[in-house]
């Protein structure tokens, strides 16, 4: 069976002078002018051709009917503009990147485990500091998903996250719940969370899709190759970029089939989950392609192992510069949301990144 993919391969900061020379990716501030049209069969790439933006539809017309229909949908998806996310009293526009601040209420998270466990005042102070620094929302998690982390009883997870979520919600913050357990997700939504961030893409718990559909809240579906016991296991890829693309498409379709509105689905390629350094780098370099799935993209690589692997094994708490670099790479790819520990530094980098694309500050006509 054959499958088709459209991968942007030449990005730019502004639309080109002549109509049709570039398209706007994901309704954001990044444009693409050239694309690879890829056909795969039996897990192997059998055709890869490169075209300009004005040539791609003619190229698609030469494909077999089933592939052409899929490619046309991907072409439309690449240019899709995404509606804002409604989070209680707040509305998050995602026509430009927003920053999600990480709040781990856990004893064993790889970077900040134990720092805020059983310390509600410290956790709230940290959350408010992230909001003051420019975080658009706070991602609250009560279970570590690092490799080798011990399983957490759902009752303990609820006790960790609900009090923090209740107080953040009372303060008017936008909040996501980082969990893969339906009981925890249900309690978090009742406490005031606005977005579900499920690292298992709703594979871990059969009830999650029903709860999310009933709530009407957005959900982030992350790619991880493993199952219940170890999300990092079974990372065996024929082509990591295309395999992750296919897996996210399957989970998106499963969410929609479960009654979740398509515009409520965000996708995360799962950097660091069951992927080697080379595979992580391949995914990051291919991020613009994931806009062809037609959903907002969340990117999370903050302080992850790959930064240490590229930097003389620097420990997690010293990986801020590498984390900001990867966040900027995600912004360059048009990702709508970046999930980070170092909010102030990332927000400052975002402001400069955005300024470089501001037509009121730069005469892009001179760049043609």
LUMKOL-163511 format. One line per field, with one value per residue: residue number from 1; residue in three letters; y, x, z of N, C-alpha, C in turn. Coordinates in steps of 0.2 Angstrom, whole numbers, always signed. Layout:
BEGIN
pos	(NUM; ...) $
code	(ala; ...) $
n.north	(Y; ...) $
n.east	(X; ...) $
n.up	(Z; ...) $
ca.north	(Y; ...) $
ca.east	(X; ...) $
ca.up	(Z; ...) $
c.north	(Y; ...) $
c.east	(X; ...) $
c.up	(Z; ...) $
// end
This chain:
BEGIN
pos	(1; 2; 3; 4; 5; 6; 7; 8; 9; 10; 11; 12; 13; 14; 15; 16; 17; 18; 19; 20; 21; 22; 23; 24; 25; 26; 27; 28; 29; 30; 31; 32; 33; 34; 35; 36; 37; 38; 39; 40; 41; 42; 43; 44; 45; 46; 47; 48; 49; 50; 51; 52; 53; 54; 55; 56; 57; 58; 59; 60; 61; 62; 63; 64; 65; 66; 67; 68; 69; 70; 71; 72; 73; 74; 75; 76; 77; 78; 79; 80; 81; 82; 83; 84; 85; 86; 87; 88; 89; 90; 91; 92; 93; 94; 95; 96; 97; 98; 99; 100; 101; 102; 103; 104; 105; 106; 107; 108; 109; 110; 111; 112; 113; 114; 115; 116; 117; 118; 119; 120; 121; 122; 123; 124; 125; 126; 127; 128; 129; 130; 131; 132; 133; 134; 135; 136; 137; 138; 139; 140; 141; 142; 143; 144; 145; 146; 147; 148; 149; 150; 151; 152; 153; 154; 155; 156; 157; 158; 159; 160; 161; 162; 163; 164; 165; 166; 167; 168; 169; 170; 171; 172; 173; 174; 175; 176; 177; 178; 179; 180; 181; 182; 183; 184; 185; 186; 187; 188; 189; 190; 191; 192; 193; 194; 195; 196; 197; 198; 199; 200; 201; 202; 203; 204; 205; 206; 207; 208; 209; 210; 211; 212; 213; 214; 215; 216; 217; 218; 219; 220; 221; 222; 223; 224; 225; 226; 227; 228; 229; 230; 231; 232; 233; 234; 235; 236; 237; 238; 239; 240; 241; 242; 243; 244; 245; 246; 247; 248; 249; 250; 251; 252; 253; 254; 255; 256; 257; 258; 259; 260; 261; 262; 263; 264; 265; 266; 267; 268; 269; 270; 271; 272; 273; 274; 275; 276; 277; 278; 279; 280; 281; 282; 283; 284; 285; 286; 287; 288; 289; 290; 291; 292; 293; 294; 295; 296; 297; 298; 299; 300; 301; 302; 303; 304; 305; 306; 307; 308; 309; 310; 311; 312; 313; 314; 315; 316; 317; 318; 319; 320; 321; 322; 323; 324; 325; 326; 327; 328; 329; 330; 331; 332; 333; 334; 335; 336; 337; 338; 339; 340; 341; 342; 343; 344; 345; 346; 347; 348; 349; 350; 351; 352; 353; 354; 355; 356; 357; 358; 359; 360; 361; 362; 363; 364; 365; 366; 367; 368) $
code	(unk; unk; unk; unk; unk; unk; unk; unk; unk; unk; unk; unk; unk; unk; unk; unk; unk; unk; unk; unk; unk; unk; unk; unk; unk; unk; unk; unk; unk; unk; unk; unk; unk; unk; unk; unk; unk; unk; unk; unk; unk; unk; unk; unk; unk; unk; unk; unk; unk; unk; unk; unk; unk; unk; unk; unk; unk; unk; unk; unk; unk; unk; unk; unk; unk; unk; unk; unk; unk; unk; unk; unk; unk; unk; unk; unk; unk; unk; unk; unk; unk; unk; unk; unk; unk; unk; unk; unk; unk; unk; unk; unk; unk; unk; unk; unk; unk; unk; unk; unk; unk; unk; unk; unk; unk; unk; unk; unk; unk; unk; unk; unk; unk; unk; unk; unk; unk; unk; unk; unk; unk; unk; unk; unk; unk; unk; unk; unk; unk; unk; unk; unk; unk; unk; unk; unk; unk; unk; unk; unk; unk; unk; unk; unk; unk; unk; unk; unk; unk; unk; unk; unk; unk; unk; unk; unk; unk; unk; unk; unk; unk; unk; unk; unk; unk; unk; unk; unk; unk; unk; unk; unk; unk; unk; unk; unk; unk; unk; unk; unk; unk; unk; unk; unk; unk; unk; unk; unk; unk; unk; unk; unk; unk; unk; unk; unk; unk; unk; unk; unk; unk; unk; unk; unk; unk; unk; unk; unk; unk; unk; unk; unk; unk; unk; unk; unk; unk; unk; unk; unk; unk; unk; unk; unk; unk; unk; unk; unk; unk; unk; unk; unk; unk; unk; unk; unk; unk; unk; unk; unk; unk; unk; unk; unk; unk; unk; unk; unk; unk; unk; unk; unk; unk; unk; unk; unk; unk; unk; unk; unk; unk; unk; unk; unk; unk; unk; unk; unk; unk; unk; unk; unk; unk; unk; unk; unk; unk; unk; unk; unk; unk; unk; unk; unk; unk; unk; unk; unk; unk; unk; unk; unk; unk; unk; unk; unk; unk; unk; unk; unk; unk; unk; unk; unk; unk; unk; unk; unk; unk; unk; unk; unk; unk; unk; unk; unk; unk; unk; unk; unk; unk; unk; unk; unk; unk; unk; unk; unk; unk; unk; unk; unk; unk; unk; unk; unk; unk; unk; unk; unk; unk; unk; unk; unk; unk; unk; unk; unk; unk; unk; unk; unk; unk; unk; unk; unk; unk; unk; unk; unk; unk; unk; unk; unk; unk; unk; unk; unk) $
n.north	(-6; +11; +27; +45; +60; +78; +88; +103; +111; +123; +136; +153; +170; +179; +182; +179; +191; +189; +183; +167; +161; +157; +149; +152; +144; +134; +145; +154; +164; +160; +155; +145; +140; +130; +112; +95; +81; +66; +49; +33; +16; +1; +4; +10; +23; +27; +37; +54; +70; +87; +103; +120; +131; +136; +125; +114; +109; +105; +94; +86; +82; +72; +60; +44; +42; +40; +44; +57; +63; +63; +70; +82; +86; +87; +98; +108; +108; +112; +126; +129; +140; +142; +142; +152; +146; +143; +146; +145; +161; +166; +168; +161; +166; +158; +161; +165; +159; +153; +152; +138; +135; +124; +114; +104; +93; +83; +69; +65; +70; +72; +84; +94; +87; +84; +97; +105; +96; +92; +105; +117; +131; +135; +129; +136; +149; +148; +145; +157; +166; +161; +164; +178; +181; +179; +167; +158; +149; +136; +120; +107; +94; +78; +66; +58; +56; +52; +41; +25; +29; +27; +20; +29; +29; +33; +40; +47; +55; +63; +70; +77; +86; +93; +102; +113; +116; +121; +133; +140; +141; +149; +161; +165; +159; +151; +134; +118; +100; +88; +72; +55; +47; +44; +46; +56; +66; +69; +74; +85; +93; +96; +103; +115; +115; +118; +112; +96; +87; +73; +61; +49; +49; +46; +33; +25; +25; +20; +27; +40; +47; +48; +56; +68; +72; +74; +85; +95; +101; +106; +95; +88; +77; +66; +59; +43; +28; +17; +7; +4; +0; +6; +20; +23; +12; +1; +8; +7; +11; +13; +24; +38; +50; +49; +39; +43; +54; +46; +39; +50; +55; +44; +44; +57; +55; +45; +52; +61; +52; +48; +58; +70; +87; +91; +103; +105; +97; +95; +92; +83; +79; +71; +72; +64; +53; +37; +38; +39; +50; +54; +51; +60; +72; +72; +72; +85; +93; +91; +97; +107; +99; +93; +101; +98; +89; +96; +101; +111; +113; +106; +108; +100; +100; +104; +105; +92; +75; +74; +87; +87; +76; +82; +91; +88; +80; +89; +92; +92; +104; +113; +115; +126; +136; +127; +123; +134; +137; +125; +128; +140; +135; +127; +137; +143; +133; +135; +130; +131; +131; +130; +120; +123; +124; +135; +149; +164; +166; +160; +167; +180; +177; +173; +186; +193; +185; +186; +200; +201; +197; +206; +216; +230; +234; +229; +231; +220; +219; +223; +211; +203) $
n.east	(+4; +3; +8; +7; +16; +18; +32; +38; +52; +60; +60; +55; +55; +45; +31; +34; +38; +31; +15; +10; +22; +26; +19; +9; +13; +3; -5; +3; +18; +27; +34; +34; +42; +47; +44; +44; +38; +33; +32; +28; +30; +26; +34; +45; +53; +48; +48; +53; +51; +54; +47; +41; +30; +21; +20; +16; +2; +0; +9; +3; -8; -4; -3; -9; -27; -32; -20; -18; -30; -27; -15; -19; -27; -17; -10; -20; -21; -8; -9; -19; -28; -28; -40; -42; -38; -49; -48; -56; -57; -48; -42; -32; -23; -16; -9; +3; +18; +16; +20; +21; +22; +31; +25; +30; +23; +30; +40; +51; +54; +64; +71; +67; +62; +53; +55; +43; +34; +22; +23; +14; +13; +26; +25; +14; +19; +30; +23; +15; +26; +31; +20; +20; +31; +28; +22; +9; +1; +0; +7; +2; +8; +8; +15; +30; +37; +49; +62; +62; +55; +46; +29; +14; +1; -15; -23; -14; -8; -19; -21; -9; -10; -23; -26; -17; -21; -34; -31; -24; -33; -43; -36; -37; -29; -23; -24; -16; -18; -6; -7; -10; -21; -37; -45; -38; -37; -51; -54; -45; -50; -62; -58; -54; -45; -40; -35; -31; -16; -10; +2; +2; -6; -20; -20; -17; -28; -44; -55; -52; -54; -68; -71; -64; -70; -83; -81; -77; -65; -49; -36; -20; -11; +2; +16; +22; +31; +30; +19; +8; +17; +30; +33; +43; +48; +49; +54; +55; +59; +55; +56; +59; +52; +42; +35; +31; +23; +13; +8; +3; -7; -16; -20; -25; -37; -43; -47; -56; -65; -70; -78; -72; -70; -62; -55; -51; -40; -23; -6; +9; +25; +33; +47; +61; +55; +56; +66; +81; +96; +99; +87; +78; +84; +81; +67; +65; +71; +62; +50; +41; +34; +24; +13; +5; -4; -14; -17; -14; +3; +12; +27; +40; +55; +62; +76; +80; +87; +94; +100; +110; +117; +123; +131; +142; +137; +131; +122; +104; +99; +107; +104; +98; +102; +103; +90; +82; +87; +82; +68; +67; +70; +59; +50; +54; +50; +36; +29; +15; +15; +26; +33; +41; +54; +61; +55; +56; +67; +64; +53; +58; +67; +57; +51; +61; +62; +50; +50; +59; +51; +42; +33; +31; +43; +53; +58; +53; +52; +64; +72; +69) $
n.up	(+0; -4; +2; +4; +6; +10; +12; +18; +13; +11; +20; +24; +30; +27; +15; -2; -15; -27; -31; -25; -24; -11; +4; +19; +34; +44; +48; +54; +57; +48; +33; +18; +3; -5; -8; -4; -12; -7; -9; -2; +0; +7; +19; +13; +5; -11; -20; -22; -25; -29; -28; -32; -23; -32; -41; -35; -35; -48; -49; -39; -46; -55; -47; -42; -40; -26; -18; -23; -18; -4; -4; -8; +3; +13; +7; +8; +22; +27; +25; +34; +45; +62; +75; +89; +106; +118; +135; +149; +156; +148; +131; +120; +107; +93; +82; +82; +90; +107; +124; +135; +152; +162; +176; +188; +199; +207; +214; +206; +193; +179; +179; +188; +199; +215; +219; +220; +226; +238; +242; +241; +242; +237; +224; +218; +219; +210; +198; +196; +195; +182; +174; +176; +169; +156; +152; +143; +147; +160; +163; +172; +180; +188; +188; +184; +168; +163; +157; +165; +176; +191; +192; +196; +208; +204; +213; +221; +212; +209; +221; +221; +210; +209; +220; +217; +204; +206; +213; +204; +194; +201; +201; +188; +178; +163; +161; +159; +160; +163; +160; +159; +164; +166; +177; +184; +175; +174; +187; +187; +176; +182; +193; +186; +175; +158; +147; +140; +142; +135; +136; +131; +120; +122; +122; +134; +143; +141; +144; +143; +131; +130; +141; +138; +126; +131; +139; +130; +130; +123; +117; +119; +109; +111; +103; +107; +107; +115; +127; +140; +151; +148; +140; +132; +126; +112; +101; +86; +70; +53; +45; +54; +54; +45; +50; +63; +59; +53; +64; +72; +64; +64; +78; +79; +70; +78; +89; +84; +79; +91; +95; +98; +94; +79; +78; +91; +94; +97; +92; +96; +92; +101; +106; +112; +117; +117; +106; +97; +98; +85; +79; +86; +81; +68; +68; +73; +63; +53; +57; +51; +42; +49; +50; +39; +44; +49; +61; +76; +83; +96; +104; +114; +121; +131; +142; +139; +137; +125; +123; +133; +127; +116; +122; +130; +140; +150; +165; +168; +174; +169; +156; +149; +139; +127; +127; +124; +112; +105; +106; +99; +86; +84; +84; +72; +63; +63; +74; +85; +99; +113; +125; +140; +153; +157; +157; +157; +149; +137; +133; +131; +120; +111; +109; +102; +91; +85; +83; +72; +62; +60; +50; +51; +56; +48; +31; +21; +7; +2; +3; -7) $
ca.north	(+0; +17; +33; +51; +66; +84; +91; +109; +110; +129; +141; +160; +174; +183; +180; +181; +196; +187; +178; +160; +159; +155; +149; +153; +138; +134; +151; +158; +169; +156; +154; +140; +141; +124; +106; +88; +77; +59; +43; +28; +9; -5; +7; +12; +29; +25; +43; +60; +75; +94; +108; +126; +132; +136; +119; +108; +106; +101; +88; +81; +79; +66; +55; +40; +46; +40; +47; +64; +66; +63; +75; +89; +87; +89; +104; +112; +108; +116; +133; +130; +144; +138; +146; +153; +141; +146; +143; +149; +168; +168; +166; +160; +166; +153; +163; +165; +154; +154; +148; +134; +134; +117; +114; +97; +92; +76; +68; +62; +72; +72; +91; +98; +82; +86; +104; +108; +91; +94; +112; +121; +138; +135; +128; +142; +155; +146; +146; +164; +169; +159; +168; +185; +181; +178; +160; +159; +144; +132; +113; +104; +86; +74; +59; +59; +51; +50; +34; +22; +32; +23; +21; +33; +28; +39; +44; +51; +60; +68; +74; +82; +91; +96; +109; +118; +118; +125; +139; +143; +143; +154; +167; +166; +157; +145; +128; +111; +94; +83; +66; +50; +43; +47; +48; +62; +71; +71; +78; +91; +97; +98; +108; +121; +114; +119; +108; +90; +85; +66; +59; +42; +51; +43; +25; +22; +24; +20; +32; +47; +50; +50; +62; +74; +73; +77; +91; +100; +105; +104; +89; +87; +70; +66; +52; +39; +22; +12; +6; +6; -1; +10; +24; +24; +6; -1; +14; +4; +15; +12; +31; +40; +56; +47; +34; +48; +57; +42; +38; +56; +55; +39; +46; +62; +52; +41; +57; +64; +47; +47; +64; +76; +91; +91; +110; +105; +93; +98; +86; +84; +73; +67; +72; +61; +47; +31; +40; +41; +57; +55; +52; +67; +78; +71; +75; +93; +96; +90; +99; +110; +94; +91; +106; +94; +85; +101; +103; +115; +108; +108; +106; +100; +97; +108; +102; +85; +71; +76; +93; +84; +72; +86; +96; +85; +78; +94; +90; +94; +110; +118; +115; +132; +138; +122; +122; +140; +135; +121; +132; +144; +130; +125; +143; +144; +128; +137; +127; +136; +131; +127; +119; +124; +125; +142; +153; +171; +166; +158; +172; +185; +175; +174; +193; +195; +181; +190; +207; +200; +195; +212; +220; +237; +235; +227; +231; +214; +220; +223; +205; +199) $
ca.east	(+0; +6; +6; +10; +18; +21; +36; +41; +60; +63; +56; +57; +52; +39; +29; +39; +36; +26; +10; +11; +29; +26; +13; +10; +12; -1; -8; +7; +22; +33; +32; +37; +42; +48; +41; +46; +32; +36; +28; +31; +27; +29; +39; +51; +52; +49; +48; +54; +52; +54; +43; +40; +23; +16; +20; +14; -4; +0; +12; -2; -13; -1; -3; -16; -33; -32; -14; -19; -34; -23; -10; -23; -29; -12; -9; -24; -19; -2; -11; -24; -27; -31; -44; -39; -40; -53; -46; -59; -58; -43; -42; -25; -22; -10; -7; +10; +20; +14; +24; +18; +27; +30; +25; +30; +22; +32; +46; +56; +54; +71; +74; +65; +58; +54; +56; +37; +30; +20; +25; +9; +15; +31; +22; +10; +24; +33; +18; +14; +32; +31; +14; +22; +37; +25; +19; +2; -3; +4; +5; +3; +9; +9; +18; +36; +37; +56; +64; +63; +51; +41; +22; +11; -6; -19; -25; -8; -8; -25; -19; -4; -12; -29; -25; -13; -25; -39; -29; -22; -40; -46; -32; -38; -23; -25; -20; -17; -16; -2; -8; -13; -26; -44; -47; -34; -40; -58; -53; -42; -55; -67; -54; -53; -40; -43; -33; -28; -10; -9; +8; +0; -11; -26; -20; -16; -34; -50; -60; -50; -57; -75; -71; -62; -76; -89; -79; -77; -59; -44; -32; -14; -9; +9; +18; +27; +30; +28; +12; +7; +22; +35; +31; +49; +49; +47; +55; +58; +56; +57; +58; +56; +48; +35; +32; +28; +18; +7; +5; -1; -13; -20; -22; -30; -43; -46; -50; -62; -70; -73; -82; -68; -70; -55; -51; -49; -34; -16; -2; +16; +29; +36; +54; +64; +51; +58; +69; +88; +98; +98; +79; +76; +86; +78; +60; +66; +72; +56; +44; +36; +30; +18; +7; +1; -9; -20; -18; -8; +9; +15; +34; +43; +61; +65; +81; +79; +93; +97; +104; +116; +121; +126; +134; +147; +133; +129; +116; +98; +98; +111; +103; +94; +104; +101; +82; +80; +89; +77; +62; +68; +70; +52; +46; +56; +46; +29; +25; +11; +16; +32; +33; +47; +55; +64; +50; +58; +72; +61; +49; +63; +69; +51; +50; +65; +60; +44; +52; +62; +46; +37; +33; +32; +50; +58; +55; +54; +53; +72; +75; +67) $
ca.up	(+0; -5; +6; +1; +11; +8; +17; +16; +13; +11; +24; +24; +35; +24; +9; -8; -19; -32; -29; -27; -22; -4; +8; +26; +37; +50; +49; +58; +55; +45; +26; +14; -4; -9; -5; -7; -13; -6; -10; +2; -1; +12; +23; +10; +0; -18; -25; -19; -30; -26; -32; -29; -21; -38; -45; -31; -37; -54; -47; -36; -51; -58; -43; -42; -37; -18; -16; -25; -13; +2; -5; -8; +10; +16; +5; +12; +30; +27; +25; +38; +50; +68; +79; +96; +111; +124; +141; +154; +155; +143; +125; +117; +100; +91; +75; +83; +96; +114; +129; +140; +157; +165; +183; +190; +206; +207; +217; +202; +187; +178; +179; +194; +203; +222; +220; +222; +229; +245; +244; +237; +241; +232; +217; +216; +218; +204; +193; +196; +192; +175; +171; +175; +164; +150; +150; +141; +151; +165; +162; +179; +180; +195; +186; +179; +162; +161; +156; +171; +182; +194; +191; +202; +210; +202; +219; +223; +206; +210; +227; +219; +205; +210; +224; +213; +198; +209; +215; +198; +191; +204; +199; +181; +174; +158; +164; +156; +165; +160; +163; +155; +167; +165; +184; +185; +170; +175; +193; +185; +173; +187; +197; +182; +170; +152; +141; +142; +138; +136; +133; +128; +115; +124; +122; +140; +147; +136; +146; +142; +125; +132; +146; +134; +121; +135; +142; +125; +130; +119; +120; +116; +108; +110; +100; +111; +104; +120; +129; +147; +155; +146; +134; +129; +123; +105; +96; +80; +65; +46; +44; +60; +52; +42; +55; +68; +55; +52; +70; +74; +60; +67; +84; +77; +68; +83; +93; +80; +79; +98; +97; +100; +88; +76; +80; +98; +94; +95; +91; +99; +90; +107; +107; +118; +120; +113; +100; +98; +97; +78; +77; +88; +77; +61; +69; +74; +56; +49; +60; +46; +38; +53; +48; +34; +48; +50; +69; +80; +85; +103; +104; +120; +121; +137; +146; +138; +137; +119; +124; +136; +123; +112; +126; +135; +146; +155; +168; +166; +176; +165; +149; +147; +132; +122; +127; +121; +105; +102; +106; +93; +80; +84; +81; +65; +60; +64; +79; +89; +106; +115; +132; +143; +160; +157; +154; +155; +144; +131; +131; +128; +114; +107; +107; +97; +85; +83; +80; +66; +57; +60; +44; +53; +58; +43; +25; +18; +0; +0; +4; -13) $
c.north	(+6; +23; +39; +56; +72; +87; +97; +109; +117; +134; +148; +164; +178; +180; +183; +187; +194; +182; +171; +157; +156; +154; +150; +146; +138; +140; +156; +163; +166; +154; +148; +141; +135; +118; +100; +84; +69; +54; +37; +21; +4; -2; +10; +18; +27; +31; +49; +65; +82; +99; +114; +126; +132; +130; +113; +105; +102; +94; +83; +78; +73; +60; +51; +44; +46; +44; +55; +67; +67; +69; +82; +91; +90; +96; +109; +113; +112; +123; +134; +135; +142; +144; +147; +147; +145; +142; +147; +156; +170; +165; +166; +160; +162; +155; +165; +161; +157; +149; +144; +133; +127; +118; +107; +96; +85; +75; +67; +64; +73; +79; +94; +93; +84; +93; +107; +102; +93; +101; +117; +128; +139; +134; +133; +148; +154; +147; +153; +168; +167; +164; +176; +186; +180; +172; +161; +154; +140; +125; +110; +97; +83; +67; +61; +54; +50; +43; +31; +24; +27; +25; +25; +31; +34; +43; +49; +57; +65; +73; +79; +88; +95; +102; +114; +120; +123; +132; +143; +146; +149; +161; +169; +164; +151; +139; +122; +106; +89; +76; +61; +45; +47; +50; +55; +67; +73; +75; +85; +96; +100; +104; +115; +120; +115; +115; +101; +88; +78; +63; +52; +43; +47; +36; +22; +20; +25; +25; +39; +51; +52; +56; +69; +76; +77; +84; +97; +104; +102; +99; +89; +80; +70; +59; +49; +32; +16; +12; +7; +5; +4; +14; +25; +18; +6; +4; +11; +7; +13; +19; +35; +46; +54; +43; +38; +51; +53; +40; +44; +56; +50; +41; +52; +59; +48; +46; +60; +58; +46; +53; +70; +81; +92; +98; +110; +100; +96; +91; +88; +78; +69; +67; +69; +55; +42; +33; +41; +48; +58; +56; +58; +72; +78; +74; +83; +96; +95; +93; +103; +105; +92; +95; +102; +90; +90; +103; +108; +110; +111; +105; +106; +97; +100; +103; +94; +82; +73; +82; +91; +80; +76; +91; +93; +83; +83; +92; +94; +102; +116; +118; +120; +134; +134; +122; +128; +139; +131; +124; +137; +140; +128; +131; +144; +139; +130; +134; +132; +136; +128; +126; +119; +125; +133; +147; +160; +171; +165; +164; +178; +183; +175; +181; +195; +192; +184; +196; +206; +199; +201; +216; +228; +239; +234; +228; +225; +214; +220; +217; +201; +200) $
c.east	(+4; +3; +10; +11; +20; +25; +39; +48; +63; +58; +59; +53; +46; +37; +33; +35; +30; +21; +11; +18; +30; +20; +14; +8; +8; -4; -4; +12; +28; +30; +36; +37; +43; +46; +44; +39; +34; +30; +32; +27; +30; +35; +45; +49; +53; +50; +49; +55; +51; +51; +42; +32; +19; +16; +17; +7; -4; +4; +7; -6; -10; -1; -10; -21; -33; -26; -15; -24; -31; -18; -13; -25; -23; -10; -13; -23; -13; -4; -17; -23; -31; -35; -41; -42; -43; -51; -49; -60; -53; -44; -35; -25; -16; -8; +1; +12; +18; +19; +20; +23; +25; +30; +24; +29; +23; +38; +52; +56; +62; +75; +73; +61; +59; +54; +49; +32; +29; +22; +20; +11; +21; +29; +18; +15; +28; +29; +16; +20; +32; +25; +17; +28; +34; +22; +12; -2; +2; +2; +7; +3; +11; +13; +24; +35; +44; +57; +65; +59; +46; +34; +19; +4; -10; -22; -20; -8; -13; -23; -14; -6; -18; -29; -22; -17; -31; -37; -27; -28; -43; -42; -33; -33; -26; -21; -21; -15; -12; -3; -11; -18; -32; -46; -44; -36; -47; -58; -50; -46; -60; -64; -53; -48; -44; -41; -30; -22; -8; -3; +7; -5; -18; -26; -20; -23; -40; -55; -58; -53; -64; -75; -69; -67; -82; -87; -79; -70; -54; -40; -26; -12; -2; +11; +23; +26; +28; +21; +12; +13; +28; +34; +37; +51; +47; +48; +59; +55; +59; +60; +55; +51; +41; +32; +28; +22; +12; +4; +1; -7; -18; -23; -27; -37; -47; -50; -56; -67; -74; -77; -79; -68; -63; -51; -49; -42; -28; -12; +6; +20; +33; +43; +56; +60; +52; +61; +76; +89; +97; +91; +76; +78; +83; +71; +61; +67; +66; +50; +39; +32; +23; +12; +3; -4; -15; -21; -12; -3; +11; +22; +37; +49; +65; +70; +82; +86; +97; +102; +110; +120; +125; +131; +138; +143; +132; +122; +110; +97; +102; +110; +98; +96; +101; +93; +80; +82; +84; +70; +62; +67; +63; +48; +48; +52; +38; +25; +21; +12; +23; +32; +40; +47; +57; +60; +53; +63; +69; +57; +53; +65; +63; +50; +54; +64; +55; +45; +55; +57; +41; +38; +33; +39; +55; +54; +57; +55; +60; +75; +73; +73) $
c.up	(+0; +0; +3; +7; +7; +13; +14; +17; +12; +14; +23; +29; +33; +17; +3; -11; -24; -29; -30; -25; -16; -1; +15; +29; +43; +52; +54; +55; +51; +38; +23; +7; -8; -5; -8; -7; -12; -6; -6; +1; +3; +16; +20; +5; -7; -23; -20; -24; -27; -31; -28; -27; -27; -42; -42; -34; -43; -53; -44; -41; -55; -54; -44; -38; -29; -15; -17; -20; -6; +2; -5; -1; +14; +14; +8; +19; +31; +28; +30; +43; +56; +72; +86; +101; +117; +130; +147; +152; +150; +136; +122; +110; +98; +84; +76; +89; +102; +118; +134; +146; +161; +173; +185; +197; +207; +211; +213; +195; +185; +179; +186; +199; +211; +224; +223; +225; +236; +247; +240; +236; +236; +225; +214; +215; +211; +198; +191; +193; +184; +171; +171; +170; +157; +147; +148; +145; +155; +164; +168; +178; +187; +194; +182; +174; +159; +161; +163; +177; +185; +193; +197; +202; +208; +208; +221; +218; +207; +215; +225; +215; +206; +214; +220; +207; +201; +211; +209; +194; +194; +203; +192; +176; +169; +160; +159; +161; +161; +163; +158; +158; +168; +172; +186; +181; +172; +182; +191; +181; +178; +192; +193; +177; +163; +146; +144; +138; +140; +133; +130; +122; +116; +123; +128; +144; +142; +138; +144; +136; +126; +136; +142; +129; +125; +137; +137; +125; +125; +122; +116; +115; +106; +107; +105; +108; +109; +122; +137; +151; +154; +140; +130; +125; +115; +100; +90; +74; +58; +44; +50; +59; +50; +46; +60; +65; +55; +59; +73; +70; +63; +73; +83; +75; +73; +88; +90; +80; +86; +100; +99; +93; +85; +78; +87; +99; +92; +95; +93; +96; +95; +107; +113; +120; +115; +106; +102; +97; +89; +76; +80; +84; +70; +62; +69; +67; +52; +52; +56; +43; +42; +53; +43; +38; +50; +57; +71; +83; +91; +102; +111; +120; +127; +141; +145; +137; +130; +119; +128; +132; +118; +115; +132; +141; +151; +158; +167; +168; +173; +158; +146; +140; +127; +122; +123; +113; +101; +101; +100; +86; +79; +81; +74; +60; +60; +69; +83; +96; +108; +123; +135; +150; +161; +154; +152; +149; +137; +128; +128; +121; +109; +105; +102; +91; +82; +79; +73; +60; +56; +54; +45; +55; +53; +36; +21; +10; -2; +1; -2; -18) $
// end
